[in-house]
Amino acid sequence: MLLIVAFGLLVGCDKINNKSLPGYSVRIDLGEYGKWNTYGVHSLGEYRIFNRAKGIPSNFPYNVNTYTGFGGVLLFMGQDMSTGGAAPLAYDLACPVEHNADVTVSIDPDNFDAVCNKCKSRYDVLLGGGGPKSGMAIDYKVGLNVYKVRATVNGGYIITNY
């Protein structure tokens, strides 16, 4: 019995935690074609940042039902690992190593990694996991918080954490 518990602990240690940040609500409605066409992402590597508290993007029609997580939301056109095709992916902008809403990641245009300028951790946002590639995030086994991007019947998507 002791061997089974020890084996379970060893196997479980390699798991990446993609839910290490505080659980703030996320809901960005880009469900209509016009909104998606204006504020969505359309080609591989394209991204957009949403942060209601900072008014980013400045012309986005935020309302009382819009929530942008802990540090904001990174909407990124990456690759869906199950289909191999391009798909919109969403992550919290806050670096999970720093646990501070004001310490956010930015996109490295050379390889599409999300990079924290404070701790220098790098995260894979292109392939959908948001997992750590280098830096302290590897040591702490934390990845970016991942949000759901759901297609709507109206030609757009809704980003949520539920």
C-alpha positions as CSV (number, residue, x, y, z in Angstrom):
1,M,0.0,0.0,0.0
2,L,2.8,2.4,0.9
3,L,4.5,1.7,-2.5
4,I,1.3,2.6,-4.3
5,V,1.0,5.9,-2.5
6,A,4.6,6.7,-3.1
7,F,4.3,5.9,-6.8
8,G,1.2,8.1,-7.0
9,L,3.0,11.0,-5.5
10,L,5.9,10.6,-7.9
11,V,3.7,10.4,-11.0
12,G,1.6,13.4,-9.8
13,C,4.7,15.6,-9.4
14,D,5.0,16.0,-13.1
15,K,1.6,17.6,-13.6
16,I,1.5,21.3,-14.6
17,N,-0.9,23.5,-12.6
18,N,-2.9,25.7,-15.0
19,K,-5.2,26.9,-12.2
20,S,-2.7,28.5,-9.8
21,L,-4.1,32.1,-10.0
22,P,-7.1,33.3,-8.0
23,G,-10.4,32.3,-9.5
24,Y,-11.7,35.5,-11.0
25,S,-14.7,35.5,-13.4
26,V,-14.1,35.5,-17.2
27,R,-16.7,36.4,-19.8
28,I,-16.0,38.2,-23.0
29,D,-18.8,38.0,-25.5
30,L,-17.5,38.1,-29.1
31,G,-20.4,35.8,-30.1
32,E,-21.7,37.9,-33.0
33,Y,-19.8,37.8,-36.3
34,G,-19.3,41.6,-36.3
35,K,-17.7,41.6,-32.9
36,W,-15.5,38.7,-33.7
37,N,-14.5,40.2,-37.0
38,T,-13.5,43.4,-35.1
39,Y,-12.0,42.1,-31.9
40,G,-11.2,38.5,-32.6
41,V,-8.0,36.8,-33.9
42,H,-7.9,35.4,-37.4
43,S,-4.5,34.1,-38.4
44,L,-1.9,31.9,-36.6
45,G,0.1,34.0,-34.1
46,E,-2.3,36.9,-34.0
47,Y,-3.3,38.0,-30.5
48,R,-5.4,40.5,-28.6
49,I,-5.4,41.6,-25.0
50,F,-8.6,42.3,-23.0
51,N,-8.4,44.1,-19.6
52,R,-11.6,45.7,-18.4
53,A,-9.9,47.6,-15.5
54,K,-7.4,49.2,-17.9
55,G,-9.8,49.7,-20.7
56,I,-7.9,47.5,-23.2
57,P,-8.8,47.5,-26.0
58,S,-9.9,51.1,-25.7
59,N,-12.8,50.9,-28.0
60,F,-14.2,47.6,-26.8
61,P,-17.9,47.8,-25.6
62,Y,-17.4,46.6,-22.1
63,N,-20.6,46.1,-20.0
64,V,-21.6,44.8,-16.6
65,N,-21.5,41.2,-17.9
66,T,-17.9,41.4,-19.1
67,Y,-15.2,40.0,-16.9
68,T,-11.5,39.7,-17.8
69,G,-10.0,37.4,-15.1
70,F,-7.2,38.2,-12.7
71,G,-4.6,40.0,-14.9
72,G,-6.6,40.3,-18.1
73,V,-7.2,37.9,-21.0
74,L,-4.8,37.0,-23.8
75,L,-6.8,35.8,-26.8
76,F,-4.4,34.0,-29.2
77,M,-4.8,32.2,-32.5
78,G,-2.9,29.0,-31.9
79,Q,-3.2,25.4,-32.9
80,D,-5.8,23.0,-31.6
81,M,-3.9,19.9,-30.7
82,S,-6.9,17.6,-31.2
83,T,-7.6,18.7,-34.8
84,G,-4.3,20.2,-35.9
85,G,-6.1,23.2,-37.2
86,A,-5.9,26.9,-36.2
87,A,-8.1,27.7,-33.2
88,P,-8.6,30.7,-30.8
89,L,-7.1,30.0,-27.4
90,A,-7.4,32.1,-24.2
91,Y,-5.2,32.5,-21.2
92,D,-4.9,34.8,-18.1
93,L,-2.3,37.4,-18.7
94,A,-0.9,37.3,-15.2
95,C,2.3,35.4,-14.7
96,P,1.5,32.4,-12.4
97,V,5.0,32.5,-10.8
98,E,4.5,36.1,-9.7
99,H,0.8,35.9,-8.5
100,N,0.4,39.6,-9.2
101,A,-2.3,41.0,-11.5
102,D,0.0,43.8,-12.6
103,V,2.8,41.4,-13.6
104,T,1.7,40.1,-17.0
105,V,3.1,38.2,-19.9
106,S,3.8,39.6,-23.4
107,I,4.2,37.8,-26.7
108,D,7.6,37.2,-28.2
109,P,7.0,37.9,-31.9
110,D,10.0,35.6,-32.9
111,N,8.5,32.4,-31.6
112,F,5.0,33.3,-30.1
113,D,6.0,32.4,-26.6
114,A,4.3,34.3,-23.8
115,V,7.1,35.8,-21.6
116,C,7.1,37.3,-18.1
117,N,9.5,40.3,-18.1
118,K,9.9,40.0,-14.3
119,C,10.8,36.3,-13.7
120,K,11.8,35.6,-17.3
121,S,9.6,32.5,-17.5
122,R,8.4,31.5,-21.0
123,Y,5.1,29.8,-21.7
124,D,3.8,27.9,-24.8
125,V,0.6,29.6,-26.0
126,L,0.8,28.5,-29.6
127,L,-0.1,24.8,-29.1
128,G,-2.9,25.4,-26.6
129,G,-1.4,24.3,-23.2
130,G,0.0,27.5,-21.8
131,G,2.6,25.3,-20.2
132,P,6.0,26.4,-19.0
133,K,8.9,26.2,-21.5
134,S,11.7,27.8,-19.3
135,G,12.4,29.8,-16.2
136,M,11.0,29.6,-12.7
137,A,7.7,28.3,-14.1
138,I,9.4,25.0,-14.9
139,D,10.6,24.7,-11.3
140,Y,7.2,25.6,-9.8
141,K,5.4,23.5,-12.4
142,V,2.9,26.2,-13.2
143,G,1.4,27.2,-16.6
144,L,-0.8,30.1,-17.6
145,N,-4.5,29.8,-16.5
146,V,-6.4,28.5,-19.5
147,Y,-9.9,29.7,-20.4
148,K,-12.5,28.2,-22.7
149,V,-13.3,29.7,-26.1
150,R,-16.6,28.4,-27.4
151,A,-18.0,28.9,-30.9
152,T,-21.5,30.5,-31.2
153,V,-24.2,30.0,-33.8
154,N,-23.8,33.7,-34.7
155,G,-20.3,33.3,-36.2
156,G,-18.2,34.3,-33.2
157,Y,-16.9,33.1,-29.9
158,I,-17.4,33.6,-26.2
159,I,-14.5,33.3,-23.8
160,T,-15.3,32.0,-20.3
161,N,-13.8,30.3,-17.3
162,Y,-16.7,27.9,-16.9
